[in-house]
């Protein structure tokens, strides 16, 4: 970066730090990659760990962390020689969450489901190669993974991620696989195979089930919903112990409750409209503009549009009931 980001390619006049294929300014993308390193398990991180996580030279990371610190997005801890998220990043997060005015109502609906299912129920959003918990709920005696608001789970290794990736159009899905192939090649192939089954499950049932891919002891059930105001799919998901729920029990007892939860969130958003037809394939749920927005690399952005929000739409059969002979994703 440094000088390179300020120089122009003499042949085409483009910045040398701009990706020709996607039009992404790499220095900006790398700065956000640095910020993504911080989560509930990594509150304080040094330049060496950041460099390893991002796959960048330490000199580049040093310039990025210095700049982000000057901007208030990071705070330097001299005693530990590490960084943590700064007040600027916290303020940005608070602004986004305040914009999602229905979160409190969503939380209450999640808690209602959690009272009936012994697991963690979540409302998650995509962020690059992860799904991030916006809200979650569980009972005091729930025996499952204890995720919290802000917890990240990999798209490639979670039921929520499978639901999200399976809901994308084929074109958008290929774009996701291509990016993942470059960054996490070990995950791209297995995810692609699971998505083939996931799309079938969405068309038939409106949800996906995934067993043991995030944790060998956990089975997850997830329902994706298109939120036009954020130009992406958000997902409701639940994880329970495999020993307590075999596939038949998941389909019989958990899936109907998750479908009803998705319907409740649609209603809460104040945008409940006609359901998306599932018979024509997942790609049919996208309009041309939606496919373009996803394909151009904005699948993971939560960009609220001006004006009244449009309907949130889940992918499920119109009768909302489980059909006989379904298969596990």
C-alpha positions in Angstrom: 0.0 0.0 0.0 1.6 3.3 1.0 3.0 4.8 -2.2 1.4 2.2 -4.3 -2.1 3.2 -3.2 -1.4 6.7 -4.4 0.1 5.9 -7.7 -1.6 5.4 -11.0 -1.0 2.7 -13.6 0.4 4.6 -16.6 -1.3 2.2 -19.0 -4.9 2.4 -17.9 -5.0 5.4 -15.6 -6.5 3.3 -12.8 -5.3 3.3 -9.3 -2.8 0.4 -8.8 -4.7 -0.5 -5.6 -8.0 -1.1 -7.3 -9.0 -4.7 -8.2 -9.7 -4.6 -11.9 -12.3 -7.4 -11.7 -14.5 -6.1 -8.8 -13.6 -2.4 -8.7 -12.8 -2.8 -5.0 -10.2 -0.4 -3.5 -7.9 -2.9 -1.8 -6.6 -0.5 0.9 -10.2 0.0 2.1 -11.0 -3.7 1.9 -7.9 -4.5 3.9 -8.8 -2.0 6.6 -12.2 -3.7 7.1 -10.5 -7.1 7.2 -8.4 -5.8 10.1 -11.6 -4.7 11.9 -13.2 -8.1 11.3 -10.4 -9.7 13.3 -11.9 -8.4 16.5 -14.8 -10.4 18.1 -15.9 -11.7 21.5 -13.0 -14.2 21.6 -10.4 -11.8 20.3 -11.0 -8.5 22.1 -7.3 -7.5 22.1 -5.0 -8.3 19.2 -1.5 -7.4 18.2 -0.1 -6.6 14.7 1.4 -10.1 14.4 -1.9 -11.9 15.0 -3.7 -9.5 12.7 -1.1 -10.1 9.9 -1.6 -13.9 10.3 -5.4 -13.6 10.2 -5.5 -11.3 7.2 -2.6 -12.8 5.3 -0.8 -9.4 5.0 2.8 -8.3 5.7 3.3 -6.9 9.2 4.5 -3.6 7.7 1.2 -3.2 5.9 -0.8 -4.1 9.0 1.2 -1.6 11.0 0.2 1.2 8.7 -3.4 0.1 8.7 -3.7 -0.2 12.5 -1.9 3.2 12.8 -4.4 4.8 10.5 -7.4 3.2 12.1 -6.2 4.3 15.5 -5.8 7.9 14.3 -9.4 7.7 13.0 -10.7 6.4 16.4 -11.7 3.0 15.0 -9.0 1.2 17.1 -7.5 2.0 20.4 -3.8 1.1 21.2 -3.0 -0.5 24.5 0.7 0.4 25.2 1.1 -2.0 28.1 0.0 -5.0 26.1 1.2 -3.7 22.7 -2.1 -4.7 21.3 -5.2 -3.0 19.9 -8.9 -3.2 20.6 -11.9 -1.7 18.9 -12.2 2.1 19.5 -15.1 4.4 20.3 -15.5 5.2 16.6 -16.2 1.6 15.7 -18.6 1.2 18.6 -20.5 4.3 17.6 -20.8 3.1 14.0 -22.2 -0.3 15.3 -24.7 1.5 17.6 -26.0 3.6 14.7 -26.6 0.5 12.6 -28.3 -1.4 15.4 -30.5 1.6 16.2 -31.6 1.7 12.6 -33.0 -1.8 13.0 -35.9 -0.6 15.2 -37.6 -3.9 15.3 -34.8 -5.7 17.1 -36.5 -5.6 20.5 -39.6 -7.2 19.1 -37.4 -9.7 17.3 -35.6 -10.6 20.5 -38.9 -11.3 22.2 -40.0 -13.6 19.4 -36.7 -15.4 19.6 -37.1 -15.9 23.3 -40.6 -17.3 22.9 -39.1 -20.0 20.6 -36.2 -20.6 22.9 -38.6 -21.3 25.8 -39.9 -24.3 23.7 -36.6 -25.5 22.2 -33.5 -26.4 24.3 -31.0 -24.5 22.2 -29.7 -21.2 21.0 -32.1 -19.3 18.7 -30.5 -16.5 16.6 -31.2 -13.8 14.0 -28.1 -13.5 11.9 -26.7 -11.5 9.0 -23.9 -12.2 6.5 -20.5 -10.4 6.7 -18.0 -11.5 4.1 -17.4 -15.2 4.9 -19.2 -15.2 8.3 -22.7 -15.0 9.7 -23.0 -12.5 12.6 -25.6 -12.7 15.4 -27.7 -9.6 15.5 -29.9 -11.1 18.2 -30.1 -14.4 20.1 -32.0 -16.1 22.9 -31.9 -19.2 25.0 -33.3 -20.5 28.2 -31.2 -20.8 31.4 -31.0 -24.6 31.0 -30.3 -24.7 27.3 -27.5 -27.2 26.4 -25.9 -26.0 23.2 -23.4 -23.5 21.9 -23.7 -20.2 23.8 -23.6 -17.6 21.1 -24.1 -14.0 21.8 -24.8 -10.8 19.9 -21.8 -10.2 17.7 -20.7 -13.8 17.6 -19.4 -14.9 14.2 -19.9 -18.3 12.7 -18.5 -19.4 9.3 -20.8 -19.4 6.3 -19.1 -22.6 5.1 -19.5 -24.5 8.4 -22.9 -23.6 9.8 -26.6 -24.1 9.2 -27.2 -20.4 9.0 -24.4 -20.0 6.4 -25.8 -22.9 4.4 -29.3 -21.3 4.4 -27.8 -18.0 3.3 -25.6 -19.5 0.5 -28.4 -21.8 -0.7 -30.8 -18.8 -1.0 -28.5 -16.9 -3.3 -29.1 -16.9 -7.0 -26.7 -19.3 -8.9 -24.8 -16.3 -10.2 -24.4 -14.8 -6.8 -23.5 -18.1 -5.3 -20.7 -18.6 -7.9 -19.4 -15.2 -6.9 -19.3 -16.2 -3.3 -17.6 -19.5 -4.1 -15.0 -17.7 -6.2 -14.1 -15.3 -3.4 -14.0 -18.2 -0.9 -11.8 -20.3 -3.1 -9.2 -17.5 -3.0 -9.4 -16.9 0.7 -10.4 -20.2 2.2 -10.0 -22.9 -0.5 -10.5 -25.7 2.0 -14.1 -24.5 2.6 -15.3 -23.6 -0.9 -15.6 -27.1 -2.3 -17.5 -28.7 0.6 -19.9 -25.7 0.8 -20.6 -25.9 -2.9 -21.6 -29.5 -2.5 -23.9 -28.8 0.5 -25.5 -25.8 -1.3 -26.8 -28.2 -4.0 -28.8 -30.1 -1.4 -29.6 -26.9 0.4 -31.3 -25.4 -2.6 -33.4 -28.5 -3.0 -34.4 -28.3 0.7 -35.3 -24.6 0.4 -37.5 -25.2 -2.7 -39.3 -28.1 -1.0 -39.5 -27.0 2.6 -38.4 -23.4 3.0 -35.6 -24.3 5.4 -32.3 -26.2 5.7 -31.0 -28.7 8.2 -27.3 -29.2 8.9 -25.8 -31.8 11.2 -22.4 -31.7 12.7 -20.6 -29.3 10.3 -20.1 -26.4 12.9 -19.8 -28.7 15.9 -20.1 -32.5 15.8 -22.6 -32.4 18.6 -24.9 -29.8 17.1 -27.7 -30.0 14.5 -29.0 -26.7 13.1 -32.2 -25.6 11.4 -32.3 -22.3 9.5 -34.7 -20.2 7.5 -33.4 -17.4 5.1 -35.5 -14.3 4.4 -34.8 -11.6 1.8 -34.8 -8.1 3.3 -34.9 -5.6 0.5 -34.0 -2.7 2.8 -30.7 -4.3 3.5 -30.3 -5.8 0.0 -29.4 -9.2 1.4 -30.8 -12.3 3.1 -31.0 -12.5 6.9 -31.5 -15.8 8.6 -33.2 -17.2 11.7 -31.4 -20.2 13.0 -31.4 -22.6 16.0 -28.8 -25.2 17.2 -29.7 -28.1 19.4 -27.8 -31.3 20.6 -27.7 -34.1 18.1 -28.3 -36.7 20.8 -31.6 -35.1 21.6 -32.9 -34.6 18.1 -32.6 -37.0 15.2 -33.5 -35.8 11.7 -37.1 -36.8 11.9 -37.6 -35.0 15.2 -35.9 -31.8 13.8 -38.3 -31.8 10.8 -41.3 -32.6 12.9 -40.8 -30.4 15.9 -38.2 -27.7 15.2 -38.7 -26.8 11.6 -42.4 -25.7 11.9 -41.5 -23.4 14.8 -38.6 -21.8 12.8 -40.9 -21.3 9.8 -43.4 -19.6 12.1 -40.6 -17.5 13.7 -39.7 -16.3 10.2 -43.3 -15.4 9.5 -43.5 -13.5 12.8 -40.3 -11.5 11.9 -41.8 -10.7 8.5 -44.9 -9.3 10.3 -42.7 -7.4 12.8 -40.8 -5.7 10.0 -44.1 -4.2 9.0 -43.6 -5.4 5.5 -45.4 -8.7 5.2 -46.5 -9.2 1.6 -46.9 -12.1 -0.9 -44.6 -14.9 -0.3 -41.8 -15.7 -2.7 -42.7 -18.6 -5.1 -40.3 -21.5 -4.5 -41.3 -23.8 -7.3 -39.3 -22.0 -9.9 -36.0 -22.4 -8.1 -34.0 -20.2 -5.7 -32.8 -17.9 -8.5 -36.4 -17.1 -9.4 -36.8 -15.3 -6.0 -34.5 -12.5 -7.2 -35.4 -9.7 -9.5 -32.8 -8.5 -12.0 -31.8 -5.6 -9.7 -31.4 -7.9 -6.7 -29.2 -10.3 -8.6 -27.0 -7.4 -9.8 -26.7 -6.0 -6.3 -25.6 -9.4 -4.9 -23.3 -10.2 -7.8 -21.4 -6.9 -7.6 -20.0 -8.0 -4.2 -22.6 -6.3 -2.0 -24.1 -9.5 -0.6 -22.7 -8.8 2.8 -23.5 -5.2 3.2 -26.3 -3.9 5.4 -27.1 -0.8 3.5 -30.6 0.6 4.4 -32.3 2.4 1.6 -34.1 5.7 1.9 -37.9 5.5 2.1 -40.2 2.8 3.3 -38.8 -0.7 3.6 -40.1 -3.3 1.3 -41.3 -6.8 2.4 -39.1 -9.3 4.0 -39.7 -12.6 2.1 -38.9 -16.1 3.3 -38.5 -19.1 1.0 -41.0 -21.7 2.1 -44.0 -23.5 0.7 -47.2 -21.5 0.8 -48.9 -23.7 3.3 -46.0 -23.4 5.7 -46.2 -27.2 6.5 -43.5 -29.8 6.3 -43.9 -32.2 3.4 -43.4 -35.9 3.4 -40.1 -37.4 2.3 -37.9 -34.3 2.9 -34.1 -34.8 2.9 -31.5 -33.3 5.2 -29.3 -30.6 3.9 
